[in-house]
């Protein structure tokens, strides 16, 4: 059960934001996330609330930076994560045309018992 947070600067239209969400979702499916397991939050920020280093690690970033945070169950391999990162960056470069340098991804892994999908029940807890 991934929970995806997508943060962008204000100024892009809804179709642009929805395309980012679609690409991220499809990349997650590619590394084993089940179909229909789609929970995404997209937030827009003005310049004063979207702070980033434009050259950290020698990567030239622009105001088109997209920050993607995926919280999911622990257990995926480093290779699966690398595949995910590449699929997202390449997918976003293709559509909606975001430079790969402007794709920042963070994965947070949690234990299965840290989720409740509703009804106050920890559905994945053993």
Buried (B, 14 or more C-beta within 10 A) or exposed (E): BBBBBBBBBEEBEEEBBEBBBBBBBEBBBBBEBEEEEBEBEBEBEEEEEBEBEEEEEEBEBEEBBBBBBBBBBEEBEEEEBEBBBEBBBEBBBEEBEBBEBBBBBEBEEEEBEBBEEEEEEEEBEE
